[in-house]
Amino acid sequence: MKTTLLMFAAVGCTGAPTPEPSPPGGPSVAPEAVPLVPPPPIVPVSVPADPSGRVQLEPALVEQIVLVKGEYDAISDVASFAQAWHDAVALGPMLEAAFQTSFERQDGDLDLAWLTPVLPGLEQTETGEGTRLVLQLSSEPWMAKAKLTPEPADDRFIELMVSVYGSAQNVGWAVWEQRTWDYGGCSGLGTGVVVETLKKTDVARDAGDAFAPEIAVIRRDALAVLLEDQPRFAYCDVETEAPMPDARLQDEARRVVAEVKLTPDEKAKVLARIPSLKGGKMAGDVSMER
């Protein structure tokens, strides 16, 4: 098997700070020894060739895989986690483009098990009724990486992503979009999922600002469920397909006002919306992909 071998190295911190001198006339105190942190070892990342011979990865793509996998392996704090996470999210579409033609020729029966072990926490799946290959961030490896850092921001962020999208990244469909067909169904408002999601965004924001833009998107979309009519997701009960009781919709909106850290403008909009929250019939089958 032909193998392309590249090396990734991270440079660690060397040296210790110079201690401050003792104040005049004060006792001489020996400074504490500060242990040196050795640099992480060089980690070789080998990207194998497609054993079927159907796809020849471009050198630039191989280099990107090696780069991002190196970042992923070297995660040690929230800053390095954030860098690796953003680059891994961007790597997914590059890989999808490289393999989509082969995926279609094989009617979706494409096995990338030979490649996924050297990818930075990505897993293979599909969308569009099985017509499009997707490589997205897998929950478990990224949650494990977050636990390795001393800061809480990445832990709270990944927990939020998994609770909303069922994945370590935004995959398009959120937990409050309860689908009964490919592109629509019932809204989750009235089940408690909207207020609980917004409370989790509060927790994630309070933990740090490394993922502020991504958290803001979730917050915006969750509030939109309450503030705007959703054409493909009516206010209905996904179990019975009957309209969600008005009281349950309005009670959840009141919980948002009472339990979520809203801006004055957000609070005013939610309060104004409460009287018009009414249950509706389940959204029909509209052939419109998200």
RODO-2510 file (C-alpha; in nm, 4 decimals, decimal comma):
residues 290
     n   res          X          Y          Z
     1     m     0,0000     0,0000     0,0000
     2     k     0,1377     0,3346    -0,0965
     3     t     0,1718     0,5653     0,2042
     4     t     0,2336     0,9373     0,2229
     5     l     0,4234     1,0216     0,5432
     6     l     0,4402     1,3700     0,6878
     7     m     0,5523     1,4885     1,0275
     8     f     0,3823     1,7280     1,2665
     9     a     0,5622     1,8835     1,5609
    10     a     0,4428     2,1226     1,8234
    11     v     0,6861     2,3441     2,0027
    12     g     0,6486     2,3464     2,3767
    13     c     0,7378     2,6048     2,6321
    14     t     1,0951     2,6182     2,7629
    15     g     1,2513     2,8123     3,0448
    16     a     1,1169     2,9429     3,3762
    17     p     1,0353     3,2978     3,4878
    18     t     1,3045     3,4984     3,6718
    19     p     1,2052     3,5388     4,0391
    20     e     1,1473     3,8888     4,1803
    21     p     1,4191     4,0100     4,4263
    22     s     1,3369     4,0215     4,7970
    23     p     1,2411     4,3649     4,9320
    24     p     1,5229     4,5615     5,1020
    25     g     1,5847     4,4471     5,4574
    26     g     1,3488     4,1537     5,4182
    27     p     1,4395     3,7898     5,4701
    28     s     1,5955     3,6128     5,1781
    29     v     1,3588     3,3443     5,0531
    30     a     1,4689     3,0922     4,7949
    31     p     1,2354     3,0928     4,4955
    32     e     1,0319     2,7818     4,4291
    33     a     1,1625     2,5681     4,1516
    34     v     0,9373     2,5835     3,8467
    35     p     0,9448     2,2524     3,6618
    36     l     1,0080     2,2752     3,2908
    37     v     0,7323     2,1464     3,0678
    38     p     0,8862     1,9256     2,8019
    39     p     0,7658     1,9818     2,4471
    40     p     0,5245     1,7205     2,3131
    41     p     0,6899     1,4499     2,1092
    42     i     0,6868     1,4598     1,7310
    43     v     0,3834     1,2629     1,6200
    44     p     0,4082     1,1020     1,2762
    45     v     0,0803     1,1031     1,0847
    46     s     0,0631     0,8590     0,7955
    47     v    -0,2172     0,9086     0,5428
    48     p    -0,2758     0,5849     0,3528
    49     a    -0,3799     0,5619    -0,0105
    50     d    -0,7265     0,4432    -0,1119
    51     p    -0,6905     0,0613    -0,1287
    52     s    -0,9518     0,0464    -0,4044
    53     g    -0,7516     0,2901    -0,6161
    54     r    -1,0663     0,4850    -0,7027
    55     v    -0,9596     0,8113    -0,5354
    56     q    -0,6179     0,9748    -0,5451
    57     l    -0,6007     1,2385    -0,2722
    58     e    -0,4429     1,5632    -0,3839
    59     p    -0,1161     1,6465    -0,2036
    60     a    -0,2657     1,9679    -0,0653
    61     l    -0,5515     1,7720     0,0908
    62     v    -0,3101     1,5184     0,2397
    63     e    -0,1124     1,8046     0,3907
    64     q    -0,4307     1,9509     0,5385
    65     i    -0,5244     1,6159     0,6937
    66     v    -0,1793     1,5921     0,8508
    67     l    -0,1932     1,9506     0,9764
    68     v    -0,5355     1,9218     1,1393
    69     k    -0,4702     1,5752     1,2811
    70     g    -0,1518     1,7141     1,4343
    71     e    -0,3464     2,0013     1,5902
    72     y    -0,6040     1,7536     1,7208
    73     d    -0,3402     1,5272     1,8752
    74     a    -0,1637     1,8252     2,0383
    75     i    -0,4727     1,9729     2,2114
    76     s    -0,3725     2,0896     2,5600
    77     d    -0,5839     2,3975     2,6376
    78     v    -0,8982     2,5716     2,5167
    79     a    -0,7088     2,7803     2,2593
    80     s    -0,5551     2,4748     2,0910
    81     f    -0,8904     2,2953     2,1171
    82     a    -1,0681     2,5833     1,9424
    83     q    -0,8074     2,5953     1,6633
    84     a    -0,8280     2,2210     1,6010
    85     w    -1,2103     2,2240     1,6170
    86     h    -1,2494     2,5036     1,3610
    87     d    -0,9965     2,3454     1,1256
    88     a    -1,1575     2,0013     1,1582
    89     v    -1,5004     2,1484     1,0760
    90     a    -1,3478     2,3035     0,7625
    91     l    -1,1734     1,9774     0,6674
    92     g    -1,4990     1,7811     0,6447
    93     p    -1,6314     1,9484     0,3254
    94     m    -1,2896     1,9147     0,1604
    95     l    -1,2988     1,5390     0,2121
    96     e    -1,6625     1,5174     0,1018
    97     a    -1,5757     1,6889    -0,2265
    98     a    -1,2872     1,4472    -0,2835
    99     f    -1,5023     1,1363    -0,2331
   100     q    -1,8519     1,2419    -0,3519
   101     t    -1,8107     1,1151    -0,7087
   102     s    -1,6903     0,7755    -0,5874
   103     f    -1,9756     0,7731    -0,3334
   104     e    -2,2315     0,8252    -0,6097
   105     r    -2,0777     0,5674    -0,8440
   106     q    -2,1051     0,3076    -0,5709
   107     d    -2,4642     0,4044    -0,4839
   108     g    -2,3573     0,5219    -0,1402
   109     d    -2,1715     0,2022    -0,0566
   110     l    -1,8395     0,3724     0,0174
   111     d    -1,6289     0,2454     0,3062
   112     l    -1,3739     0,4959     0,4370
   113     a    -1,2629     0,2806     0,7293
   114     w    -0,9110     0,2862     0,5839
   115     l    -0,8991     0,6658     0,6253
   116     t    -1,1039     0,7583     0,9322
   117     p    -0,8394     0,6455     1,1875
   118     v    -0,6073     0,9243     1,0700
   119     l    -0,8811     1,1912     1,0635
   120     p    -0,9225     1,4371     1,3551
   121     g    -1,2317     1,2927     1,5232
   122     l    -1,4431     1,2752     1,2053
   123     e    -1,7039     1,0127     1,1267
   124     q    -1,8656     0,9096     0,7987
   125     t    -2,2400     0,9460     0,7466
   126     e    -2,4790     1,0622     0,4729
   127     t    -2,7680     1,2977     0,4116
   128     g    -3,0104     1,3979     0,1351
   129     e    -3,1894     1,0610     0,1501
   130     g    -2,8562     0,8827     0,1163
   131     t    -2,7382     1,0815    -0,1852
   132     r    -2,4657     1,2935    -0,0248
   133     l    -2,1588     1,1855     0,1681
   134     v    -2,0954     1,3679     0,4963
   135     l    -1,7863     1,3694     0,7159
   136     q    -1,8684     1,5379     1,0450
   137     l    -1,7181     1,5713     1,3913
   138     s    -1,8013     1,2759     1,6118
   139     s    -1,9244     1,3520     1,9642
   140     e    -1,7233     1,1094     2,1777
   141     p    -1,3662     1,1892     2,0669
   142     w    -1,4231     1,5635     2,0905
   143     m    -1,5836     1,5352     2,4338
   144     a    -1,2813     1,3318     2,5428
   145     k    -1,0444     1,5976     2,4056
   146     a    -1,2330     1,8714     2,5938
   147     k    -1,1813     1,6817     2,9189
   148     l    -0,8034     1,6991     2,8683
   149     t    -0,7910     2,0795     2,8919
   150     p    -0,7980     2,2697     3,2230
   151     e    -1,0587     2,5241     3,1078
   152     p    -1,4350     2,4555     3,1159
   153     a    -1,5259     2,6513     2,8008
   154     d    -1,4653     2,3654     2,5556
   155     d    -1,6490     2,1130     2,7760
   156     r    -1,9597     2,3302     2,8015
   157     f    -1,9449     2,4109     2,4295
   158     i    -1,9259     2,0493     2,3141
   159     e    -2,1994     1,9501     2,5598
   160     l    -2,4172     2,2250     2,4094
   161     m    -2,3439     2,1161     2,0510
   162     v    -2,4228     1,7525     2,1251
   163     s    -2,7461     1,8413     2,3046
   164     v    -2,8625     2,0614     2,0149
   165     y    -2,7301     1,8788     1,7071
   166     g    -2,6425     1,5294     1,8328
   167     s    -2,2929     1,5968     1,6994
   168     a    -1,9824     1,7958     1,7906
   169     q    -2,0707     2,0437     1,5137
   170     n    -2,3714     2,2104     1,3539
   171     v    -2,5181     1,9492     1,1191
   172     g    -2,8227     2,1534     1,0175
   173     w    -3,1077     2,0027     1,2179
   174     a    -3,1592     2,1103     1,5795
   175     v    -3,3194     1,9247     1,8697
   176     w    -3,6295     2,1475     1,8608
   177     e    -3,6967     2,0465     1,4971
   178     q    -3,8905     1,7245     1,5481
   179     r    -3,9091     1,5759     1,2016
   180     t    -4,1869     1,3424     1,0942
   181     w    -4,0629     1,3489     0,7339
   182     d    -3,7359     1,4522     0,5711
   183     y    -3,7769     1,8282     0,5940
   184     g    -4,0482     1,9086     0,8473
   185     g    -4,2763     1,8068     1,1317
   186     c    -4,3424     1,9644     1,4720
   187     s    -4,1666     2,2361     1,6674
   188     g    -4,0275     2,1393     2,0064
   189     l    -4,1751     2,4471     2,1747
   190     g    -4,4024     2,3328     2,4562
   191     t    -4,1826     2,0338     2,5457
   192     g    -3,9252     2,2361     2,7417
   193     v    -3,6469     2,1855     2,4888
   194     v    -3,6245     2,5531     2,3899
   195     v    -3,5889     2,6922     2,7418
   196     e    -3,3420     2,4196     2,8397
   197     t    -3,1303     2,4911     2,5321
   198     l    -3,1246     2,8631     2,6052
   199     k    -3,0186     2,7945     2,9638
   200     k    -2,7326     2,5820     2,8313
   201     t    -2,6224     2,8705     2,6083
   202     d    -2,6051     3,0849     2,9232
   203     v    -2,3808     2,8266     3,0884
   204     a    -2,1602     2,7952     2,7796
   205     r    -2,1237     3,1731     2,7438
   206     d    -2,0353     3,2112     3,1110
   207     a    -1,7606     2,9484     3,0738
   208     g    -1,5618     3,1567     2,8222
   209     d    -1,5764     3,3323     2,4872
   210     a    -1,3705     3,0936     2,2711
   211     f    -1,6887     2,9798     2,0927
   212     a    -1,8992     3,2942     2,1246
   213     p    -2,0065     3,3069     1,7544
   214     e    -2,1236     2,9442     1,7515
   215     i    -2,3114     2,9854     2,0797
   216     a    -2,4752     3,3026     1,9471
   217     v    -2,6091     3,1105     1,6452
   218     i    -2,7708     2,8485     1,8688
   219     r    -2,9213     3,1186     2,0905
   220     r    -3,0563     3,3103     1,7896
   221     d    -3,2125     2,9993     1,6352
   222     a    -3,3664     2,8814     1,9643
   223     l    -3,5246     3,2216     2,0236
   224     a    -3,6548     3,2221     1,6651
   225     v    -3,8556     2,9073     1,7441
   226     l    -4,0448     3,1117     1,9987
   227     l    -4,0553     3,4474     1,8221
   228     e    -4,1242     3,3458     1,4607
   229     d    -4,3668     3,1098     1,2889
   230     q    -4,1788     2,8150     1,1367
   231     p    -4,3443     2,7104     0,8055
   232     r    -4,2182     2,3505     0,8159
   233     f    -4,2385     2,3034     1,1942
   234     a    -4,5809     2,3838     1,3336
   235     y    -4,6574     2,4134     1,7050
   236     c    -4,7828     2,0564     1,7329
   237     d    -4,7328     1,7424     1,9426
   238     v    -4,5030     1,5093     1,7508
   239     e    -4,6494     1,2031     1,9266
   240     t    -5,0163     1,2691     1,8453
   241     e    -4,9723     1,5102     1,5505
   242     a    -5,2358     1,7265     1,7214
   243     p    -5,1857     2,0982     1,7905
   244     m    -4,9713     2,1652     2,0985
   245     p    -5,1934     2,3087     2,3758
   246     d    -5,1664     2,6881     2,3869
   247     a    -5,0967     2,6789     2,7610
   248     r    -4,7885     2,4624     2,7157
   249     l    -4,6470     2,6942     2,4489
   250     q    -4,7096     3,0028     2,6576
   251     d    -4,5820     2,8444     2,9793
   252     e    -4,2497     2,7634     2,8139
   253     a    -4,2222     3,1207     2,6871
   254     r    -4,2783     3,2476     3,0420
   255     r    -4,0072     3,0117     3,1644
   256     v    -3,7703     3,1641     2,9093
   257     v    -3,8408     3,5098     3,0543
   258     a    -3,7924     3,3856     3,4120
   259     e    -3,4951     3,1487     3,3711
   260     v    -3,2825     3,2700     3,0777
   261     k    -3,0417     3,5662     3,0791
   262     l    -3,2207     3,7767     2,8184
   263     t    -3,1335     4,1245     2,7006
   264     p    -3,4047     4,3866     2,7622
   265     d    -3,4917     4,3761     2,3918
   266     e    -3,5159     3,9952     2,3882
   267     k    -3,7323     3,9977     2,7004
   268     a    -3,9691     4,2542     2,5501
   269     k    -4,0061     4,0506     2,2299
   270     v    -4,0794     3,7275     2,4162
   271     l    -4,3395     3,8943     2,6388
   272     a    -4,5075     4,0485     2,3336
   273     r    -4,5165     3,7120     2,1575
   274     i    -4,6766     3,5102     2,4386
   275     p    -5,0444     3,5937     2,3653
   276     s    -5,0095     3,4877     2,0001
   277     l    -4,8538     3,1465     2,0711
   278     k    -5,1188     2,9008     1,9538
   279     g    -5,1023     2,5325     1,8655
   280     g    -5,1257     2,4336     1,4991
   281     k    -5,1523     2,1358     1,2683
   282     m    -4,8413     1,9445     1,1734
   283     a    -4,6573     2,0915     0,8758
   284     g    -4,7265     1,9178     0,5451
   285     d    -4,4799     1,7519     0,3098
   286     v    -4,3093     2,0370     0,1271
   287     s    -4,0303     1,9259    -0,1058
   288     m    -3,7709     2,1726     0,0156
   289     e    -3,4304     2,0699     0,1438
   290     r    -3,2782     2,2679     0,4293
***
